[in-house]
Amino acid sequence: MTNRMRQIMESKRAVRQRLAMRPFSEKLVLLEKLRDRSQLIAYASLLKEHHELIAAGIASERTSDLQARMEGLAKYLTPKEIDLLDGLSIDLQMLRGEEVYEQGGGVEWTPERMRDELKNAWLANDRESILRILRKRPLLPAPQTAFIRARSYEALGLLDIAVLFMDYASKEDPSAPSYQILAMQLLRQTGRLDEAAQRAESYLKQRGDDLNLHIFASHIVFDFARGRPREEALHVYQRLANNLEQTLLQHGKAKPIFQSIAVLGYLILANCYGSLGNKQKEVLAYESALKLEPQNGLVLTAMGLAYIDSDPVQARKYFRQAVDQNTRAISPYLYLAHHTLTHGNYEDCFGLCEKLRRIANHPSIEATAWHWGAIAGYHLGINSESIRMAFERALSLDPLDEDIPRNFDLFKDLQNKTKAALAQPNMSQFRWETNRVFDADGARRELLDKAAPVLSG
């Protein structure tokens, strides 16, 4: 299976999982929205191809066929969507060096007015207004205009279109590495990780002195290597590790504005060594990251994961420090909540589950937080109706988890017993089922994604 096919299947699987959690009536509404959205994206894709053929001077027979297909799709689009796509057709002229501006309208669009309107629309996250304003008259340099269009179409869900404009910005201003980085990230979002990795490899071979570009390119290559056959991946990890060692040494102590980039570099380096089985160098890389940012919750989490098999006590120490820093990573809360629950520290478990619910990034994680919180709450003497509601919430979020209904049945059985039985402090008598497997590999992937700083251009 190709990487592109894997990306598509994972995306479809995620959609099915989200749909499975909703009532049937809501599913119908969502499916209808997805169908309408796919028609908009399909029309935009045909429009893109149409403009490319015209730019290349391809025979009119092919363009006529595309026009006919677009006309067929247009029947299912709303007037607002048609307006968006008509604007896209105008914007695409930019890629051929033929910027088109709207005429008339009865309003004098001075540069000052355009800047004010553009700023207000940007702050309001009104991407369609931003695109309309840019069509009024020349205002910004071409690379900046292309960048704003790329981010706007990205926000509107037209990622393939966003790639085109970000590539144009990069071509017009090759001295701005952020455009090259953002183009690679967009390619990855569209599932074209192989293309992103090819670009990243070329940037790494150039051995430029831009830390941002080098680290982000390394991240893309590492991400791509994880989906390759083991022997091939190990070769890439070793090459990346050697490359990153030199780059991070060259930059020495990163300035404050570059520290988060350097920390990401050390995280990638540590993951390379971890994949190569070099535990000592993996830990040294994490320690280097902590020297730059001692309170970084993601790095503290990574240190915990490094010790999770060899030294669970040390792992819990780092996880606890990460939680104290309110880390965005899921794994410390999940790991500690399970440990405190199984060791009878119910108050601590209950607090961890409350935090976990707030940052849960998947229904099954949120279900686990409600589930374990219900068990802990039971032992803390929280009223039975609240415990029942917590179990029901967990079951609605993850109906396929076998432990939740078992423990829910146990809770209901205990409710029917005498007060004396309910007061028994011995947890082993109750035989709660808490067999969730901790996914350390998934936790490591989550860390790299969360550690990547967000670029705004």
N, C-alpha and C positions, 0 to 999 in steps of 0.2 A: 504494500500500500504506500502510495506517495505521501509526502508530508502535507501537500495541499489537500488530498483526500482525507487525511487524518484530521486536519483542522476543520474541514467542512462537517465531518461526522461528529466531532466533539461539539461543534456549535449547535448542530441539530439535536444532539443528545441533551444539551443544556436547556434548549427550548422545550423539549418534551418533559424534562424534569420540572420545569417551572409550571407548565400547563397541568401536570399531574396533581399539583397541590391545590388547584382551584376548583370551585363548583362548576358543574356542567354548563350552566348558563353563561358564566364568565369565560369559559373556554371558547364558546362559540363566538363571543365578541372579540376575544383576543385573536382567534384564528382568522376572523374577517379582517382585522387590522393588519395582521401579518401578510395576508393575501394582497391587500391594497398596497402595503409598503413594498412588496416584491414587484408589483407592477410599476411603481414609481422608479425603483432602482433599475428595473429592466429597461424602461424608457430612457433613463439617463445613460445607461450603458450603450444603447443603440445610438443615442445622440452623440456620444463620445466617438464611437466608431465612424459615424457619418462624417464628423468633422475631420477625423484622421484621414479618411479616404479622399475628401476634397483637398486637404492639404497635400496629399501625395499624388493628386491628379489621376486617381483611379477612374476607370470607365463608369459612365453614368448608370449602367444597368445595375451594378451593385448598390449604388446610392439610392436608386429608385426602389429597390427591394427593401432597403432599410427604412425609407420614408413610408412605404406601405405598412410595414410592421409597426412603426411608431403611430401611424394613424389608427391602426387597430387597437393599440393599447390606450390611446388618448380617450377613447370612449368610456373607459373605466376610471379616469382620473377626475378629481375635483377641479373647479376653476382655480383654486389656490395653488394646487399642484401644477396645473398647466402654466400658471404665471411664474412659478419657480423654475420650471423647465425652459420656458421662453427666455428667462433671464440667464439661465445656464448657457443656452445657445449663444447669447450675446457675449458672455464672459469667455467662452471657449475661443473666441476670435483672438484673444490675447496671446494664446499659445502659438499663433501664426504671425505674431507681430502686427496685428491689425486691430488694436483696441477701438471699440465702438462705444460712443457716448450717446445718451438719450438727448433728444432735442426738445426745446419748448417746455411746456408744463406751466408757464405763467409764474414761475418762482425763480428769483435770481439766486443761483447757487454760488455764492462767493466762497473763496477758500476758507474764510473764517467760519461761515455757516456750515460748510461741509465738515470741518474739523469738530465743531461743537456737536453736530448731529451724529457724526461717526462715534465720537467718544460716548455720548449718551446711549447709543444703540449697543455699543460694546459692553458698557457697564450693565445694561439691562439684558445682556445675552440674547438680543434680538438679531439673530444671524441673517434673516431675510431682509431686514431693514438695512443692515450693513452692506449687503450685496447690492441693494438698490441705490444706496448713496454713492458707492464707488462707480456707478454707471453715469453719474451726472456730469462730471468733467474731470480732467487730470488733477490730481492732488498730491499723491505720494509717489515715490520712486517705484518703478516696475517690480523690483523684488519684494518690497514691502506690501504692495497691492496684491501680488500673487500669494504671499504668505497669509494675508488676512482672508483672501478668498479660500485658501486651502483650509484654514481653521474653521471657517464658516460652513463650508460644505461637509467637513468632518463632523461638526456638531449636528448637521442636518441628516447625517447618516449616509451620505454619498462618499464613501471612503475612497473608491477608485478615482473619483473626480478630484478629491482632495490630494491624492498622490500626484496627479498631473500638475496641479498648481504649485505644490511644494517643490517638485522637480524643476519647474520653471524658475521659481525663486532661487533655487540652488544654482541653476545654470547662469542666471543673470548676476548673481553675487556669490561666486565661488569662495570668497574670503569669509563668508559667514557660515561656520561649521554647524550652527544650530539648524539651518535649513536642511543640511545633509542628514543630520541626526533625526529630525522630525520626519523626513521622507522615509528613512529606514523604519521608524516606528509605525508609520502609516502602512507600509508594506506588510509589516508583521500583523497589524490589526486586520488586514484584508485576507490573511491566510497565506500570503506570498512570502513566507519566511525564507524560502530558498533564495529568492531574489534579494531580499534584505541582507542575507548572509554573504552573497556574492559581492555586494557593494561594501559591506563591512570588511571583508577580506582585502579588498583593494585599498581601502583607507589604511588598514593596518600595515600593508606592504609599503605604503608611502612614507611611513615613519615620521609623520609630521609632529610638531611640538604642541598641538592643541590637546590638552588633557581631556576635555569634554568628549571630543570626537573619538579619541582613542579608547576611552573607557566604555562609551556607549556602543562602539563597534565591537569591542570585546564581549559585551553583554549579548549582542545579537548572535555572534558566532558561537558563544557558549550555549545559548538557547537552541540554536540549530543543531549543534553537536549532540545534544541530549536525545535527539530523535534518530541518530545514525547508529549503524551497527557498532558493537562494543569496541572492536579493534580500531576502527576508524575514529570513533569518539575519543578514545584514549590518546591517540596521536594528536588530535586537536587540542585536548586539555593540556598536554605537555607543552605544545607550541605556545598556547595562550599563556600558560604559567610563566614560561621563559620571557615572553614579550611583556607581560604585566610587571614582572619583577624589575625589568630594566626601566619601564615607564615610570613606575612609582618611585624607584630610587632616583631617577633623573629629576623628578619634581620635588623630592625631599619632603619637607614639612609643607603641606599645602596651605595656602592662605585661606582665611576663614570662608571666603566666597566659593572656594573650590573644595572645601573639606568634605562636603557630602558626596561630591564626585569621586574623591580619593577613597572614601569609605566604601562606596560601591565597588571601586576597583579592588580593594582588599577582600570584599565579600566574594567577588568573582574568582579571585586568586585562591581563596580558601576553598571554594567549591571545586576548583580544578584539582587542587591537591587532595581534597577529600575523595573525589572520583578516582584519583590515581592511587588511593590507599595510603597516602603519606599523611598520617594523622598529626605528626609533629609539626610539619610545615603548615598544615591547615590551621592549627591552633595559633601558631606564630602570626599568621596573616590576620586572624581575628584580633589578636592582641595589638597588632599595629593599628588596626582600625579603632580600637578602644583608646589608644593613645591620642588619636585625633579627636574623638568624641566619646569620652568616658561614660556618658549617660545615655548613649544611643541604645534605645530599647531593642532595635532590630539586631544590632551586633551582640548585645547581651543574650538575646534569644538564640542567635547562631552559636554562641559559645555553649549554651545549654544543650543544643542539638548535637554539638561535637562530642559531648560527654555522656549522651543519653544511654549508650550501650555499655561503656566502660566504667563510668562512675556516676550512677544515678543521684547520689547525694550532691555532687558538684553540679550536676545538671539542674537539680532543683534550686540550688543557690542562685545560679544565673537566671533561671526562669523567674524566680522571686524578684530579683533586681529589675528584670524587664517589666514585670507587672507593676512594680513600684514606680516605674517611669511611664506607666500608662501606654505601653507599646501598642502599636497597631497590629502586631502579629497575633494570630489566633492561637498558635501552639502553646505558649506558656500558660494561658488561662485554661486551655483544655487539659493539658498534662497535669497541672497542679490541682485542678478541680477533681480529676479522677483520683489522684493520690490522696487528697484530703478526705474525699468521700470514703474510699476503701480503708482509711486509717482512723475513721471516726471523728475527724475534725470538721464537724458539720457546719459550724458557724463560718469558718474560713471558706468552705466549699460553697456555701450559700452566697457569700459575697462575690466569689469568683464567677459563679454562674450568672449573677446579675450583670457583671461587667461583660461576660462572654456574650450574653444576649444582645447587648448594645452594639457590639462590633461584628457579630456573626455575618459571614459573607456567603452563607449557603443554608437552605432550609434544614438540612440534616444537622448542621452545627448548632443552629438555634434550637432545634428539637432536643439535642443533647443537653443544652443549657437548661431548658425547662424541665427535662426529665430528671437530671441529677439534682437540680434545685428543688424539685418536688420531694425527692428522697431526703435531702438534707433538711428541708423545711419540716418534714414529718417528724424527724428526730428532735428538731428545735421546738416542737410544740405549736407550730403555726396552725391556724384553724383548718379543719378538714375540707371545707368548701374551697379554700384557696389551693390546697394541695390537689384536690380533684380537678380544678380548672387548669392547673399547671400540667397535669398528666394529659388532659384532653388536648391542650394546646400542643404538647409534644407529639401526640399521636396524629394530630391533623397535619403537622409539618412533615413528619416522617412515618407514614403508616406502614412502611416495610421493615422498620426496625423491630426485631423480634423481642428485644428486652423491654421495650416500653409497655406493650400490652401485658406481659408477664408481671412486671412490677406494679402496673395499674391494678391488675386482678389481686395481687398480694395486698396492696393497700386497701382495696375494698373488702377483702377477707378480714384484714386486721380490724377494720372499722366495725365489723360484726361481732368481734370477740369482746371479752370483758375488759373493763378498765385496767384490771391488773395485768392482763396480757399486753395491753397497749403501752403500759408503763415500763415494760422490760427494756433495759438499756443495752442488752446484748444484741448487737447488730447481726451477728452470725446466725442467730436463731431465725431471722427474717429471710435470709438467703436472697437478698437483692441481686439481680443480674446486671452487671456493669461490664460487659465484655467488648466494648468498643476498642478497636485496634488503632493505636496511635500511628499516624502516617508521617513518619519522619521525613521521607523523601518529598512528600507534598508540602510539608512545612518549609523545607529548604527552598523549594521553588517559589513559594509565597514570599519569602524574605527578599529574594532578588528583585521580584516585581515591585514590592513596596519600597525597596531602597532606592530605586531609580528616581532621581529628582525630576520634577515636572518642568519642562522647558516651555517658555512662552514666546520664544523667538528672539 
